[in-house]
């Protein structure tokens, strides 16, 4: 995994974790290329507008997963 992707994921996570409705973040892929993921508890248009479309040139995808429980 590229250090720039990991650094972008770290920046994304620090900027969105703690926002009401954000369930988590991850590194994923889109079309065979790296992307960042933000997981939401529910489909919230206002929250989606506050999320970045990319971080450090890495695109951000948003998915609704529901609430996640920590193990």
N, C-alpha and C positions, 0 to 999 in steps of 0.2 A: 504494500500500500504506500502510495506516495506521501511523503511528509507534508506536502502542501495540502493534500486532502484531509489529513488528520488535523492539521493546524486550522483549516477552515471549519472542520467539524467542531473542534474545541471552541472556536469563536462563536459559531452558531449556537452551540449548547449553552454557553455562558449568557448569550443574549436572549434566549427564549425560555429556558427552564425557569420555572417559577411564575410564568405568566399563566393566569387562570385559563384552563382549557387545553394547555399543552401537556400531552402525556409522555412525550419523549422525543429523542432524536437518534439518528443512525447514519452510517455511511452505506450507500447502496449503489445501484447502477441503473443507467437509463441508456438504452441502445448500445450497450457494451462499454459505455464510458462512466466514470464515477459521478455520483450525484450525492447530495445530502438529503436526508429525509427529516421531516418534522411530522410527528404523529399527534393528532388532535383527539380529544375526548368526544367531540361532536362537531358537525359541520357548522362552523361559526364564521360567517362572512366578514364580520368586523375584525375578528382575530386574523383571518387569512390576509386581510389588507395590511396588517401590521408586520407580517413576516417578510423577510427578504426573499427576492427571487433568485439571488445568488450570493455566495460569500467567497471572496477570493477567486472569482471566476468560475467557481463550481456551482452548477445549478441546484436549486432547492426544490424538491417535490414535497407536497403536503398530502398526507393520507389520514383519513378518519379511521381510528382503530378502536375507539372507546377508551374507557379508563383502564390503565395498566396498573397491576399490583406489583410491588417490589417483593422479591423473594428473600 
